[in-house]
Every structure is written in C-alpha cells, then in structure tokens.
Amino acid sequence: MKKLTFIFALAVFARGQDAISLKEAVRQSMARSKVMEASVASRDAASARVTEAKGGLLPKVNYSESWARSDNPVFVFSSLLTQRQFSESNFGVTSLNRPGFLNNFQSLVSGDQSLYDAGKTKRSVRTAELGEDASREDSRRSQLEVIAQVVLFYWDTQLGAEEINVTAKAMRSVEADLERSEARRASGMATDADVLSIRVHLAGVREEQIRRSADLEVARAAMNDAIGLPLDSVHSLTTPLAPLPVAQRELSGYEKNAIDGRPEARQARLAAEIARVQAADAHSNHLPRVTLHGAFEADRQRFAYRGGENWLVSIGLRWNLFNGGADKAKTAESEATTRRTAAQQAQAESGIRLQVRQAWANLKAAQQRIASAQASVEEARESLRISQNRFAAGLSTVTDLLRTETALLETQTRYLAAVHDQRIAAAMLEFAAGTLNPDSEVLN
C-alpha cells in the first residue's frame, strides 16, 4: 500500500511541473479555441457583407472589348457609321445589298448609377449592419460558452483530485484501525471477524480511490480539450477548490443584466429588427426604380486605328405594375416573419430569466450546503476520534468504528461537492447574466 501511495505522490509531483490557474486556463482557451477561431471568421464574413451592401450606393462601371467580322448588310452599314468611315461609295445599291466583309473592334466603357430605388440599397446596408451586430453577439456567446466549459472541467478536475486526497487519508486512517485491531486480536480483545471487517472496508476505500483516479484522468483530458491542449498534457491546477466569497445581489439585478447584455437576448432583438427592415423592403417592391446610364464607345476597322468614338447618357425608369402577385405574397411573408421574430424575442427573454433564476437558486443552495457540510465534517472528525479511542479501549464494536469512518468520508465528500457546485454556480450565474469574462472575480 505504501508503494502505491508513493507512486501516486510521484505522479502528482510530475503533473505539478506545469502549473496553471483557472484564469490562465481561460486565457489559453480564448487563444486556442477553434470555436473562437470560427467566430472570428464569422465576424469577418459579416463585415464583408456590410461592405458588399454599401457597394450598391456607388456606380457600377464596366469595360468590355470585342471583335466581330461579318458581311451582314445591317452590320456593315451600322459599323461603318459608328466607325465614322461611311463614304459616298457606300451608298451604291450593290454596296448596300452585298457589302464585303468588315471588321469591327469595339471598346466600351459603361456606367450605371441608381438615382432612386425606393430605399432598397439603404435597407440592404442596414440589414447587413444588423447581421454584423448579430455576428458580434454570436462571438460573445461563444466566448461565454468556452469560459463556462473551462470552468466546469477545471473544477471537475480539482474535485477529482481533492476526492483522491480524501480517500487517501481515509485509507491511512483505516490502515491504522487495522493495525489496532490486529493488536487487539493478538491480546485476545478482538476477533478475526473484527479484523476481516476492517480489511473489507479498506478494500472498499481502495476500490473507491481507483475509480476516482480513473475519473480524474478523464476530467483532466476533458479540461485539456477545453483549453486547446493535447489530451495527455500534464500540469497542476493552482486555483484551490475553496469556497468563493460571493456577495449575491438581488435576483432582479441579475435578470436586468441578462435581458440587457446576454448575447441571446440581443440577437433576438436584432432578429426582430432585421425582420422589420425586410418587411419594409418587401413593401418597396411596389415602387419604381430610376437609373442613370452612361457609355463611351470606340469602334475601329483595325485594332488601333480607322475608327470613331461616341458616347451616350440616359435615364431609365422601371416600375413593376404586376408580377403575378409575387410582391404581395412577399409582403405577407415578411409581415408573418416579423410577428414570428417578435414572439421568439419574448420567448428568448423568458427563457433567459428562467436560466438566471435557476443559477441564482443553485448558488444560494450551494452556499447553504457548504455551511452545513463544513459543520458536519468537524463533527464527523470528532466522532471518529472518540470511536477510535473507544474501540482501542474495547468499549465499542468494529461496526461503530467503520460507521464513523464511512461517515467522515461521506461528509468530506459532500463538503467538496458543495464547494465544487458553489464555484460552478457562481460562474453559471454570471454566464446567465451575460457578464462572465476572462477577468471575472468568480475565476479567482
């Protein structure tokens, strides 16, 4: 048994070569997380969509170059005119009816500028900007989730390590009981049944330590994965599993922070605003569009000479008077979408309030459990001391001794679980309120 304890201590020492605090674990997760990397890419894409939408406010300029060769009478006649190469000889009937082949190299620069589009471009820009805001909120939500995940796995790992320490102390205590029981048996004050009962209890405690060691390995791997490290990375955790002093504010304050600042609440409001903008855009389909068009054209018989230039400026109006009722249906669809997003916003806010209340209640309960379990641990320690003394004096049975040993292990485990739950609940309350960040006090 001493050899196993030495090996375990050696393993703990080896892991301690790379120390990491909870805040440092969170910072590393922010730098390494693929979730955060993906959210940054999403923000960049949303920003590019804003720039793309704003392009609708600027003129569109195109350049084209083409070559054509034909003896089509209309082609030859019009090309000679645009090339400014038409002469009296081209008026001949034969020349008009059966012209020879003619080359036409055409260079064209054209530009179009929307003068009036019923506000569609501005609404496209607004929709893109709202989408960019929603993308930023999605990035904040990803950050909250990454931090919460690191907090959960960090405290799971610390709880596993502390439970192993507790079971190790329990094993040493039971081993001491076994030595006393064997000594009493040698003096005729105890039976073989007493010694065997303690050995069975010791085997149970040892089995519990083996199981918790396996759980600790899994918890460490999960934490490494959350941080973005290789699963078999070795390090020790320096933020102790100790109760966090928390000044719990009124529930209404947390709810207000959540509705104002929680990414999901903001995204719901942004979705409702996008729906309203798109509804207005659907209504604008019934209005006309006015566009300015300009062009500069050069036509030549040879690529670089024997040609002429011309230009054109025009203003066009396009008004969709009837398209089979599609615009009316689009308007009805957008209005239904607006109602749907309004309902989803109300549902999201109600769900967020519920999460805040649940986290608030969990924190309050965990703090009360800590106070209760702390007192129980002290009482269980004293009870075990008395029971051990009475057993050594032959005044109590082995059953009483093992019961107090078990009671101490259980109360210590309950205390550690209460502290673990309190640290997680404190972080989850800030998560629910939308205020959890790498510098939060709950990470200290």
C-alpha positions in Angstrom: 0.0 0.0 0.0 2.8 2.4 0.8 4.3 1.6 -2.6 1.0 2.6 -4.3 0.9 5.8 -2.3 4.4 6.7 -3.3 3.7 6.1 -6.9 0.6 8.2 -6.7 2.5 11.0 -5.0 5.2 10.8 -7.7 2.6 11.1 -10.4 1.1 14.2 -8.7 4.6 15.7 -8.4 5.2 15.1 -12.1 2.0 16.8 -13.1 2.9 19.7 -10.9 5.7 20.6 -13.3 3.3 22.8 -15.4 1.1 24.9 -13.1 -2.0 26.6 -14.4 -4.6 28.8 -12.7 -8.2 29.0 -13.7 -7.8 32.4 -15.2 -4.8 31.2 -17.1 -6.7 28.2 -18.4 -9.5 30.6 -19.6 -7.0 32.9 -21.3 -5.4 29.9 -23.1 -8.8 28.7 -24.2 -9.5 32.1 -25.7 -6.3 31.9 -27.7 -6.5 28.3 -28.8 -10.2 27.5 -29.1 -11.4 26.5 -32.6 -14.8 27.8 -31.6 -13.4 31.3 -31.1 -11.4 31.0 -34.3 -14.6 30.1 -36.2 -16.5 33.0 -34.6 -13.8 35.5 -35.7 -14.1 34.1 -39.2 -17.9 34.6 -39.0 -17.4 38.3 -37.9 -15.1 38.9 -40.8 -17.6 37.5 -43.2 -20.4 39.6 -41.7 -18.2 42.7 -42.0 -17.5 41.9 -45.7 -21.3 41.6 -46.3 -21.7 45.2 -45.0 -19.0 46.4 -47.5 -20.8 44.4 -50.2 -24.1 46.0 -49.4 -22.6 49.5 -49.4 -21.4 48.9 -52.9 -25.0 49.3 -54.0 -24.7 53.0 -53.2 -21.8 53.5 -55.7 -21.9 53.5 -59.5 -21.2 50.3 -61.4 -18.5 50.7 -64.1 -17.7 48.0 -66.7 -15.2 47.8 -69.6 -15.6 45.4 -72.5 -13.6 44.7 -75.6 -15.0 42.7 -78.6 -14.2 41.8 -82.2 -16.8 41.0 -84.9 -16.4 40.3 -88.7 -19.4 39.9 -91.0 -20.8 40.8 -94.4 -24.3 41.2 -93.0 -25.6 44.4 -94.7 -27.1 45.9 -91.5 -23.9 45.1 -89.5 -21.6 46.6 -92.2 -23.8 49.7 -92.6 -24.1 50.4 -88.8 -20.4 49.6 -88.2 -19.2 52.0 -90.9 -21.4 54.7 -89.3 -20.1 54.1 -85.7 -16.5 53.8 -87.1 -17.2 57.2 -88.9 -15.8 55.6 -92.1 -19.0 55.9 -94.2 -18.5 57.5 -97.6 -20.4 58.2 -100.8 -19.2 54.9 -102.4 -21.1 53.0 -99.7 -24.5 54.4 -101.0 -24.3 52.2 -104.0 -27.1 49.6 -104.3 -24.5 46.8 -104.7 -22.5 48.0 -101.7 -25.7 48.2 -99.6 -27.0 44.8 -100.7 -23.8 42.8 -101.0 -21.1 44.5 -98.9 -17.7 42.9 -98.4 -16.6 41.5 -95.1 -15.9 44.1 -92.4 -14.0 44.0 -89.1 -15.3 45.9 -86.1 -13.1 46.2 -82.9 -15.3 47.7 -80.2 -14.1 49.1 -76.9 -16.9 50.0 -74.5 -16.9 51.7 -71.0 -20.3 51.8 -69.4 -21.5 53.1 -66.0 -24.8 52.8 -64.1 -25.9 54.7 -61.1 -29.1 54.2 -59.2 -30.9 57.5 -58.7 -33.9 56.1 -56.8 -34.5 52.5 -55.7 -37.2 53.2 -53.0 -34.6 52.8 -50.3 -33.7 49.1 -51.1 -30.0 49.7 -51.1 -30.1 51.5 -47.8 -32.2 48.8 -46.3 -29.7 46.2 -47.6 -26.9 48.1 -45.9 -29.0 48.2 -42.6 -29.7 44.5 -42.8 -26.0 43.7 -43.3 -25.1 46.0 -40.4 -27.6 44.3 -38.1 -26.2 41.0 -39.3 -22.8 42.1 -38.3 -24.0 43.1 -34.9 -25.7 39.7 -34.6 -22.4 38.1 -35.5 -20.6 40.0 -32.8 -23.2 38.8 -30.3 -22.7 35.3 -31.5 -18.9 35.7 -30.9 -19.7 36.9 -27.3 -22.0 33.9 -26.8 -19.2 31.6 -28.0 -16.8 33.3 -25.6 -19.2 32.8 -22.7 -19.7 29.1 -23.6 -16.0 28.5 -23.9 -15.3 30.1 -20.5 -18.1 28.2 -18.8 -16.9 24.9 -20.3 -13.3 25.6 -19.0 -14.7 26.5 -15.5 -16.8 23.3 -15.4 -13.9 21.0 -16.4 -11.4 22.8 -14.2 -13.5 22.4 -11.1 -14.4 18.8 -12.1 -10.6 18.1 -12.2 -10.0 19.8 -8.9 -12.9 17.9 -7.3 -11.5 14.6 -8.5 -8.0 15.5 -7.1 -9.4 16.5 -3.8 -11.6 13.4 -3.5 -8.5 11.3 -4.1 -6.7 13.1 -1.3 -9.7 12.5 1.0 -9.8 8.8 0.1 -6.0 8.5 0.6 -6.4 10.0 4.1 -9.3 7.6 4.8 -7.2 4.7 3.7 -4.4 5.7 6.1 -7.0 6.0 8.9 -8.4 2.6 8.1 -4.9 1.1 8.0 -4.3 2.5 11.4 -7.6 0.9 12.6 -6.4 -2.4 11.1 -3.2 -2.3 13.0 -5.0 -1.5 16.3 -7.5 -4.3 15.5 -4.7 -6.8 14.8 -3.0 -5.8 18.1 -6.3 -6.2 20.0 -6.8 -9.6 18.4 -3.3 -10.7 19.5 -4.2 -9.7 23.0 -7.5 -11.5 22.8 -9.6 -8.4 22.9 -10.8 -8.7 19.3 -11.9 -11.5 17.0 -10.9 -12.5 13.4 -14.3 -11.1 12.3 -13.3 -7.6 13.5 -10.1 -7.7 11.6 -11.8 -9.1 8.5 -14.5 -6.4 8.6 -11.8 -3.7 8.7 -10.0 -5.3 5.8 -13.2 -5.5 3.7 -13.8 -1.8 4.5 -10.2 -1.0 3.5 -10.6 -2.8 0.2 -13.8 -0.8 -0.5 -12.0 2.5 0.2 -9.1 1.4 -2.1 -11.6 0.5 -4.8 -13.2 3.9 -4.5 -9.8 5.6 -4.9 -9.1 3.6 -8.0 -12.4 4.6 -9.5 -11.9 8.2 -8.7 -8.3 8.1 -10.1 -9.8 6.9 -13.4 -12.5 9.7 -13.3 -9.7 12.2 -12.6 -7.8 11.1 -15.8 -11.0 11.7 -17.9 -11.6 15.1 -16.2 -8.0 16.1 -17.0 -8.3 15.1 -20.6 -11.6 17.0 -20.9 -10.1 20.1 -19.4 -7.1 19.9 -21.8 -9.5 19.6 -24.7 -11.5 22.7 -23.5 -8.2 24.7 -23.2 -7.0 23.5 -26.5 -4.0 21.4 -25.3 -3.1 17.9 -26.2 -5.3 15.5 -24.2 -2.3 14.0 -22.3 -0.8 17.3 -21.3 0.5 17.3 -17.7 0.1 20.2 -15.3 -1.1 21.0 -11.8 -4.0 23.3 -11.0 -3.1 26.2 -8.8 -6.6 27.7 -8.1 -7.7 25.8 -5.0 -11.1 24.2 -4.5 -12.2 26.6 -1.8 -15.4 28.5 -1.2 -15.7 31.7 -3.1 -16.8 34.8 -1.1 -19.9 35.9 -3.1 -22.0 38.9 -2.4 -25.2 37.7 -4.0 -27.2 40.6 -5.3 -30.9 40.7 -5.8 -32.4 38.4 -8.4 -33.9 41.4 -10.3 -30.5 42.9 -10.8 -29.2 39.7 -12.5 -32.3 39.4 -14.6 -32.0 43.0 -15.8 -28.3 42.4 -16.7 -29.3 39.3 -18.6 -32.0 40.9 -20.7 -29.8 44.0 -21.4 -26.5 42.2 -22.0 -27.0 38.5 -22.7 -26.0 37.7 -26.3 -29.0 35.6 -27.0 -31.3 38.5 -25.9 -29.5 40.9 -28.1 -29.6 38.5 -31.0 -33.4 38.1 -30.6 -33.8 41.9 -30.7 -31.6 42.1 -33.7 -33.5 39.4 -35.5 -36.8 41.3 -34.8 -35.2 44.5 -36.2 -33.9 42.6 -39.3 -37.5 41.3 -39.9 -38.9 44.8 -39.7 -36.4 46.1 -42.2 -37.1 43.3 -44.6 -40.8 43.9 -44.3 -40.3 47.5 -45.3 -38.1 46.3 -48.2 -40.9 44.0 -49.3 -43.4 46.9 -49.4 -40.9 48.9 -51.5 -41.2 46.3 -54.4 -44.3 48.2 -55.4 -42.4 51.4 -56.1 -40.4 52.5 -59.2 -36.7 52.5 -59.8 -34.8 55.2 -61.6 -31.3 54.6 -63.0 -28.7 56.7 -64.8 -26.8 55.1 -67.5 -23.7 56.4 -69.4 -21.4 54.8 -72.0 -18.4 55.7 -74.1 -17.8 53.5 -77.2 -15.0 53.3 -79.7 -15.4 51.2 -83.0 -12.5 50.5 -85.3 -11.8 48.6 -88.5 -8.3 47.9 -87.3 -7.4 47.3 -83.7 -5.7 50.7 -83.2 -6.9 52.9 -86.0 -9.5 53.7 -88.7 -12.3 54.2 -86.2 -14.5 56.6 -84.3 -16.0 57.3 -80.9 -19.4 58.1 -79.4 -21.0 58.5 -76.1 -24.4 58.0 -74.5 -26.2 59.3 -71.4 -29.7 58.0 -70.5 -32.1 57.9 -67.6 -34.5 55.0 -67.3 -37.5 54.2 -65.1 -38.7 50.7 -64.3 -42.0 50.2 -62.5 -43.2 46.7 -61.7 -47.0 47.1 -62.2 -47.9 43.4 -61.9 -45.8 40.2 -61.5 -48.4 37.6 -60.8 -49.0 38.6 -57.1 -45.4 37.6 -56.1 -44.7 41.0 -54.4 -48.0 40.9 -52.5 -47.1 37.4 -51.3 -43.6 38.5 -50.3 -45.1 41.4 -48.3 -47.4 38.9 -46.5 -44.4 36.6 -45.8 -42.3 39.4 -44.3 -45.1 40.5 -42.1 -45.6 37.0 -40.8 -41.8 36.8 -40.2 -42.0 40.0 -38.2 -44.7 38.5 -35.9 -42.7 35.3 -35.6 -39.5 37.1 -34.5 -41.4 39.2 -32.0 -42.8 36.0 -30.4 -39.3 34.4 -30.5 -37.8 37.5 -28.8 -40.4 37.3 -26.0 -39.7 33.5 -25.6 -35.9 34.1 -25.5 -36.2 36.7 -22.8 -38.4 34.5 -20.7 -36.0 31.6 -21.1 -33.1 33.8 -20.1 -34.9 34.9 -17.0 -35.6 31.3 -16.1 -31.9 30.4 -16.5 -30.9 33.3 -14.3 -33.3 32.2 -11.6 -32.1 28.6 -11.8 -28.4 29.7 -11.5 -29.3 32.1 -8.7 -31.1 29.3 -6.8 -28.2 26.9 -7.4 -25.7 29.3 -6.0 -27.8 30.1 -2.9 -28.3 26.4 -2.2 -24.6 25.6 -2.7 -23.6 28.3 -0.2 -26.0 26.8 2.3 -24.7 23.3 1.7 -21.2 24.5 2.3 -22.0 25.8 5.7 -23.9 22.7 6.6 -21.3 20.3 5.3 -18.4 22.2 7.0 -20.0 21.7 10.4 -20.7 18.1 9.6 -17.1 17.4 8.7 -15.9 18.8 12.1 -18.5 16.7 13.9 -17.6 13.6 11.9 -13.9 14.0 12.7 -14.6 14.3 16.4 -16.9 11.3 16.3 -14.2 9.2 14.6 -11.6 10.3 17.2 -13.9 9.2 20.0 -14.9 6.0 18.3 -11.2 5.1 17.6 -10.4 5.7 21.3 -13.4 3.6 22.5 -12.5 0.8 20.1 -8.9 0.8 21.3 -10.2 0.6 24.9 -12.6 -2.2 24.0 -15.7 0.0 24.7 -17.2 -0.1 21.2 -17.6 -2.6 18.4 -15.9 -2.6 15.0 -19.3 -1.8 13.4 -19.4 1.5 15.3 -15.8 2.3 14.2 -16.5 1.5 10.5 -19.7 3.5 10.6 -17.8 6.6 11.8 -15.1 6.1 9.3 -17.7 5.9 6.5 -19.5 8.9 7.9 -16.3 11.1 7.8 -15.5 10.1 4.2 -19.1 10.9 3.1 -19.2 14.3 4.9 -15.9 15.3 3.5 -17.0 14.2 0.0 -20.3 16.2 0.5 -18.3 19.3 1.5 -16.1 19.1 -1.5 -19.1 18.6 -3.8 -20.8 21.6 -2.2 -17.7 23.8 -2.8 -17.4 22.5 -6.4 -21.1 23.2 -7.0 -20.8 26.7 -5.5 -17.8 27.7 -7.7 -19.6 26.4 -10.8 -22.9 28.0 -9.8 -21.2 31.4 -9.3 -19.7 31.2 -12.8 -23.0 30.0 -14.2 -24.9 32.9 -12.6 -22.6 35.3 -14.4 -22.9 33.3 -17.6 -26.7 33.5 -17.3 -26.5 37.3 -16.7 -24.1 37.7 -19.7 -21.3 39.2 -17.6 -18.8 36.2 -17.5 -15.5 37.2 -18.9 -11.8 36.3 -18.6 -11.4 38.9 -15.8 -14.4 37.9 -13.7 -13.9 37.7 -10.0 -15.5 34.2 -9.9 -12.4 32.9 -11.7 -10.1 33.9 -8.8 
